[in-house]
Amino acid sequence: METREEKLATWADPSIDRLQSLRVLEGSLSLDPNDLDKRVLISEEKIQFNQIEDHLLNTNSDNISDDNDTPNLWYFKAISLPRLRPGRLALSIPKQIFQQIQDSWNLHPRTIEVFLSNNGVFTTFHSYSSERTSLLLKVAVSRSTGYDCVSVTCDPSRRTTYVLYHHLKDEASLFATLLSTPERCIDPYFFVAALYRCHHQHIETHRNTIDDAILGIERQTSLGHPGMLMDSECRASLDKYPVLADPKSTIQQLSYCQTDLAVIGHAARCCLECGEWLVRAIDDGLLSEQPPHYGRERRNGSGLHQQDHQSSESLRAVRLMIRQDVEYMRRRTVMLLSQVQQMRDRAQSQTNFVSNPCRKRFHHATADNSS
């Protein structure tokens, strides 16, 4: 049953957007740490909508095939759908093409519902019949911090991880993160962690913009400027009330700051909870007795058993590194929330000062004394 958002959603027009370019990433990695020749094979390129069916929907392509002679290889495929038009319920892909991708890649049925959500969504789905694992992430929607979302399916029957990104705010940065450590693409959580990291950076960038705006107002009013308790020589004189060139414009700018602080506060809280979810999900995978890339039948023989053990340890090491990075970003988000709170207090202090009716009385009293 379609949700309200799905019924109201608008899909991309195939006749208009068919030549729109898409960024894709695909490759293979060896699960055998001793197989250095096939350890990492990765390629990045741009294709068009009309090439998707031939280029990516074929699970037995020329570059990535389900070859029984290479049981140690794990494959991954990722597509990024750009933001073509404004609007929360606007999708950047024709409906028919998305359905083809969803059917071929076995994307989770709630993918579109999550992509259209206005709030942050992050969840894990396990299919015990097919042993597939699906990861869905949608950041808290904001014009300032983006509409980023991703749907990941780890399919052990095909030894492939499928990734569909949508509406990335900084596509180049995310793909640079993936390409900087391609050996981590063997773990499906890495594709989510990369998006989580980029989204946190967007929040920090916007935080800096708001902080600069508040600091500029503090310099105009000469009151509440940080650090003046320690540096009395630079402290503004209170003998004369500071004269604002345009008080109405200052109040308007402060209102913008407060609005953006409310939005960024929600985005940061959602980002923090997303980091906590991702850490728990990775921990659950580490505690599980089953290796991350299950679906490979256990093989008999002491030599092959030792090779399986080495592969499992290699995968565990990769996942531990991903967990450390996620935990690092999560801790930065905790501090980010604290910074947002102090900025909110500073903005409110300046608002009270600029809009306080006592300002006029103080101004008149100063004028009378001077006369």
N, C-alpha and C positions, 0 to 999 in steps of 0.2 A: 504494500500500500504506500502510495506516494505521500510524502509530507507536504505541508503547506508551502514550504520554501521550494520544493521540487516542482510543484504545480505552477508556481509563479516564476520559476527560473527561465532565463532566455539563453538558448544555445547559440553558438557561433554559426553564422550563415556559411555553408560550404562554398557557395558561389563567390563570396567575398574573401573569405579567410583561407581558401584552399592553398594559396601560395605563401601563406605566413610561415616563416622559418621557425623551427623548433630545435632546441639543443638536446642532444642525446649523448649518453655515455654507456658504453658496454664493454665487457671484458670477461676474463676468466682468471682464476687463481688456483694454484695447486694447494690441496690440503696437506700434501706431503712436504714437510720442511726441508727434506733432502733433495727435492726435485727443483733445483735452482733454475733450470732452463725454462720451466713452465710456471714459475712462481707467480708472476704478474704479467698479464697481457691486457692492455687497456687502450681504448680509442675514444676520442671525443670528436664530434662533428655536428654540423647543422643540416637538418633535412626539412622538407616541406610536408604539409599535411597529406598531400597526395602520394607521399613516399612511405607513410607509416605502415600501410598494410604490407608492402613488399619488404620493408627494411627491418621492422621490429616485430610484427605479429607472427612471423614464422619462427617457431621455437627451434627449428632445425636449420638455421641459416648457415651460410658458408663459413662464417667466422666462429660461430658458437654452435656446436652440434652435440647431441646427446650420444656420444660415442662410448660404447661399452669398453673400449680399449683404454679409456682414460677415466677410470672410476675416481681418481683423486681430484679431478677438476671441479671447481664450483664456479658458476656463471652469474653475472648480474647485468641487468639492463635498466636504464633510467631515462625517462623523458621529462622535460620541463615544458609546461604549457605557459606561455607568457600571458600577461594581463593585456588584453586587446582593447577593452572598453571599460569605462567606469560603471560602477553599480555593484552592490553587494550580491545580487542574484544573477549576475552576468557570468556565464561560463565561456571559457576561451577555446572551446573545441566543439565541432559539430556533434550532435547527439549520436549519429550513426557510427562515427569513428570511435567515440568513447565506448559505446557498447561493444564494438569489436575488440578494443583493448581490454575491457573488463572481462569479456568472455575468454579471450585468449590467455590473459595473465591471471585469471581467477582473482581479480581484485575484490576486496570485501564489498558486499552489497550496500553497505552504508557509506561507501566512498563519496558519492555525490551529496548525500545528506550532510556529511561532515564538511565538505568543501563549501557548502552553502550556509553553514552555520555562522551566526553573528558573534558567537562567544567562543572562547577557547575550548577545544576538544582534544583529548589525548587518551587513547585507550588501546588495549591489546585484545585480540581475538584469537583463540586457538580452535582449530578444527581437528577434533580427535579422530574423525574417520579418515581424513586425508593427510593428517599430520601437518597441515599448513598453518603458518602463523602470520597474522595480519597486524600491522601497526598503523594507526591513524593519528595524525596530528594536524590541528588547525589552531593557529595563534589567535589571540584576542584581536578582533578586527579594529583597525585604526588607520586613518589616512596617513598618520605620522610614522607608524611603525610597521605598516604593511598588512597583507592579507594572506601570508604564506601558509601553505598546507601541503601535506604529503600523504600518500597511501603506499604502504610497503607490504608486499606479499613474499614470504619465504616458502618456496615450494620444494620440498626435499625429493619429490618424485621426479622432478626435472633437474634437480641440483642447481636451481636458479633462484635468485632474488630479483623481484620486479619492483620498480620504484616509479611512481608517478607524482611529480611535483606540479603545483598549480599556483599561479599568481605570485611568483617569488619577487620580493622587493629588490633584491640584489642577486640576480642569477649568477653573475660572473663570480662574485665572492663565494657563493656556495659551491660552485663547481671547482673553484680554486682550492677550497678546503678538501673536497673529495680527491682531487688529483695530487694534493700535497702528500697524502699518505694512502696511496692506492691499495696497499696491502690490507688496510682495514675494511675495504669494500667487501671482504669475505663475510663480514658480520652485518646482518640487516639493521642492527641498532645504530650503526655508524651513519646511515643515511638520515635517520631521524636526529641523531646527535648533531650532525652538521647543520641541519636546519635550526635546531635549538640554539646553537652557538651564534649563527648569523642573526637570528631574531634578537637575542640578547644584545648584540652589538648595535642593532637598530635602536633599541630602547636607550642604550647608553649615549648614542649620538644625539638623540632627541633631548635627553636629559641635559646634555651640555648646552644645547641651544636655549633651553628654558633658563638654565642657570646664568648664561650670559645676559639674557634679557633682564632678569631680576637684578643682577649686579649693575647693569647700566642704569636702572631706575634708582638703585641705592646710591649711586654716585651723583645722580641728579639731585636727589633730596638731601644728600650729605648726612643722612640719618640712617642708622642701621647698617652702615657699611662694615662688612666683616673685618675683624682684626684691629679695630680702633681702640679697644680696651688696652691693648699691649703697645700701641704706637700713638701715644697722646699728642705728639708733635704734629701729626697729620690730621688730628681730629678737627672736624669743622667747628667753627665758632657758633655759639647759640645766641650771640648778641643780636644777630639779624636772622630773621626767618628766611630759609632758602626760597628763592623765587623760581617757580617752575614756568618754563616757557609756554607749555600747553598742558595744564592740569587734566583737562578732559581726555586728551590723547594718552596721558600717562595712566589714568584710571582704566581706559580702554585696553591698553597694553597689559595692565595687571590682570584684568578680567580674562584676557586670552591666556595668560600664564596660568591662572588658576584652573581654567578649563583644561588646558593641556596637562597640567599636573594631575587632575582627576583621571584623565584618560590614561596617562602613562603609569599612574599608580595601579590601575586595574590591569594594564598589560604586564607590569612587573610582577604583580601577585600571581597572575596566570602563568607567567614564565617560571616563577619559583615553583609552583605546584607541578608544572610540566617537568621541571628538572627532578623533583622528588619522585614523580611517577617513573621517569626514565631510569633513575638509579635503582628503584625497587624492581623494575622489570629486568634490568641487567642482573641484579642480585639473584632474582628467581632463576634466571638462566644459568648463572654460575653454580647455584646450589643444586640444580637438577642433575640427576645421575645421567640423563641422556645428553650426549654432546650436542652443541648448537646445530650442527649440520647432520641431523639424524636422517634416516631414509636410506643410508648406505648400510647394507646388510653386514653384520659382523662376519669377519672372515676367519677361518680356522688356520692354525699354524702359528708357531711361536714367532717367526719372522714377521708375518703379516700382522699379528696381534701387537707386536712392538711398534710397527709402523702406524697402526691405528692409535696407539697410545701417544706417539709423538705428534700425530696430527691433532689429537684432542688437546694436548698441552699447548700446541702452537695457537689453536683457536682460543683457548682460555687466556693466553697471554694477550692476544689482540683485544679480547673483550675487557680484560682488566684495564688496559690502556684507555679504551673508550670510556669506561666507568670513571676513571680518574679525571679525564677531561670534563665529563658531564658534572661531576661533583665539584670541580674547580669553578665552572660557570655557575653552578647553583649557589655556591658560597658568594660569588660576586653579586648575584641577584639579591641575596639577603642584604648586603651592604647598599645595593642600589635602592632598595625600598626605604632604608633609613635615610638616604640622601634625599629621596623624594619627599619624605616627611619634613625634613628641615627646610627644604625649598618651599614647601607649602606654607610653613610657618612664617618664613621671610616674606613671601608674597602677601600673606594676610596682614602682616605688620605694616608693610608699605601701603597697602590699600586703606587700612584704618587711618594711617597718618595723612595720606593725600586727601581722603574724602571726609575727614573729621570736621564737623562744623566749627570746632575750636580754632581751626586754622585761620578763619576769617577774623575771629575775635583777637587772636594773637597778632595778626597783621595790623588790625586797626589800632591796637594798643601800642604797638611799636611805632606806628606812624604818629600817634598823638605825642608820645614821649620825645620823638625827634623834633617835633614842632615846638 
